[in-house]
Amino acid sequence: MKRYTLIFSLLLCIISGTRAQGSGNISYFPVVTGKDVPETAQKLLVAKMEQIVTKSGYGSANRADRFLFVAKCNVTEKDVAPVTPPRIRQEVEITFMLGDEVENKVYATASLNLKGMGINETKVWQTAINGIKVDNPVFPKLFSEANGKIETYYRDNCQSIISKARALASTGKFNEAIASLMEVPEICSDCYNNALNEACKIYQEKIDNEGASLITKARNTWSASMDQKGADAA
């Protein structure tokens, strides 16, 4: 993962001169939590959440790098209808949360109360989840609230983020430093551009450091064996 982050950061360093402002958006990784939610129903809910993210104008991440879109499921009422075959009826509350896994912060929440019915637990959950409308106005409001708080967080903490990355680089932890800077969302344009500039500087330090180390190693190799074999090794 860090290898790809370094390659990506190098490419951004190359093209950064043509990009004055961050123009991307935040991507969220969907997560479903809750007791006794069948796997099939979880997959259905994740698919629904991905549609919601896209409909709200954001990106759906395929990896839980940082920002999460969490659905916490809770059964509030349940009974079995005395018919043949028995029908299960239940009411569920799904609380949607947008948060930052790295900082352990929740930026916005919204809850929906849904009803489900079916001949088994999977069918009950499926009918409840199918009741979620991706164009429900609660979702754009949820994402807008989270987006504002995320931008505020990075505006207020940008210098601290860069300082921590610089401290990591000073101890030789170049990869970790660059990875931390590349976590800044592109939509937070000022902090993103500052973090990108710093990542490019640290990347240059990294390759300079590695180059110097290789030159020293090559010289030592040649000094130890000044022949064709030593030359090839150097």
N, C-alpha and C positions, 0 to 999 in steps of 0.2 A: 504494500500500500504506500509506504513512504517513498519507494522507488518511483512509483507513478506520480506521486505528489511533486517530487523533484523534477521529473521530466516536464510535467505540466507547468511548474513554476518557471522553468527555463524558457518554454515556449511563450509564456506570458511576458517574461522579461524582454523577449525579442520583439513582441508586438505591442508592448505597453505604450510606446511612444505614439501610437495611432489612436489611443483610447483615452480621452480626457476624463470621462466620467464612467462610473460603474453603471451598467445597463441591465444586468441580469436580475434574477429574483431568487428568493429563498426557496430551497427544496426541503420538503418534509418527508420523513420516513414513517409510514403508518404502522401502528402497533395496537394490538387488541389485548386487553387484560380482563380478567373476571373469572369467577368460579363456574365450572361446569358448562362452559360454552363449547359446543361440539366443534371439531376441527373444520368440518365443512362450512359451518356457519361463520367461523372466524375468517376463512378464506373469502366468503361472500362479503363480509363486512370490510375486509381490507380492500377488496375490489371497489366497493362503494366509496370508501374513503379516498382512494386514488382518483376516482371520478370527481369527488368533491374538491380535492386539491386543485385539479386541473380546471374545473369549472370556476373556481374562485380566483384563477389567474396565477397560480403558483406551480412549482414543480414537485413531482413525486420522486423522492430519492429511492434508489434500490439498495441503500446501505445506511445503517444508523450511525452516520458520522457525527452528527451534532443535533440537528433540529428534528423533533418528533411530533407526530400527529397521533395522539393516543386516544383510544376509545375504551373507557372503563365501563364494563357491563355489570349491571346489578339487577337481580330479580326482586321486584317489590311486592308482587302478589301472584299466587299460583293456585290453580285448582283443576280437578279432573271431572269432566262432565260425565254423568252416569248414562252413557249411550254405548251402543255396540257398533264399531269398536270404540273404546274410550277415547275421548278427545281431551287433550291437555290445553288449558288456557292459562296464559300468564301475561303479566304486565312487567315490562322491563324499563329501567332507566339507563340510558347510555350517556355518559358524561364525556364530552370531547374536550381534549386539552392540547394546547400547542406549547411546547416547551423546549428547553435547551438541555440536552443530556450532559454536556460538559460542565456547565455552570449549575446544574441541578435547579433550574428555574422553570416555573410555569408562567407563561405570559398571558394566556387567555383561556377561559373555559366556557362551555355552553352545554346544556343538558336537553335531551329529548325523552319524552315518555311515550313508549310504544306498546302495542298489544300484539300478541302472537297466538296462533291456534294451530294444532296439528295432532297427528296420531302418535308422534314421538318427539323427543327433545329437539332433534335437528330441524324437523318441520316447523316446530313452534318458533325457534329462533329465526329461521329463514323468513317466515311470514312477518315477523316483527322487523327484521332488517330491511325487507322489501318496502316497508312503510316509510323508510327514510328517503326524502326527496332531495336530490343533489342540488336543486335550485332553491332550497329553503333559504330565505334571507338571513337566517341566523348564522350561516357559514361565512358569507362575505364579511359580516360584522366581526365574527370571531377572528378571521385572518387579518383584517384591518387593524384590530386592536393589538394583536400580537406583533404585527409588522412595526407599528409605531413604537412599541416598547423595545423591540430588538434594535431599531435604529437609535433610540435614545441610549440604550446600553452601550452600543459601540461608539457613539459620539462621546459619551462620558468616560469610557474606559480605553479608548484607542491608544493613548500614550502609554498606559500601563501595559497593554498587550504587546506593544512594540518594545518596551523596555525589558519585559520578561524574555522576549525572543532574543534580544540583544545579549542578555545575560547568559542564555543557553549557548549562543554562538561563541561567547567569550570563553566557555569551558570546552569548546570543541563539539558541542551537540548541534551541529549544523542542520542535520535532517529534522530533528525535533523542532528546532527554531523555525525553519521554513514551513513545516507542517502547521504549526500554531498560527503563523501569519496567514496561511492560505485558507484557514477556517473562517476568516472574515467574509461575510456575505457580500457579493458584488453590489447589491442594492444599497448598501451603506457606503455610498460612493467615496466620500472624503476619506474615511478610515480604510476602505478597501484600497484606494490608490496609494495611501501612505504605507499600508502594510505590504503592498506589492513592491513598492520601491525598496523597502527595507529587505524584503525577501530576495530581490535581485542582488542587493549589496552582499547579503549573507551568502548567497549562492556563489558569487564571485570569490568571496573569502574562502569558501569551501573548496572550490576547484584550485585556487591558488595554493592553499594549504596542502591539498593532495598532490599537486604538481611538484611542490618543493620537496615533499616527502619522497616522491618517486625519483626525482633527480638525485637526492642524497643516496637513495638505495642503489641507483644505477652506478654512481661514482664509487661507492663502496664495493660493488660487485666487480667493477673493472679493476680497482686497485688490488683486489684479492686474486685476480686472474687476468693478467694482461696478454691475452691470446685470443684466438678466434672464438673459442668457446665462451670466454668472459665477455667479449664484445657482443656476441649474440644474446647472452643473458642480460647484459646491461641495456 
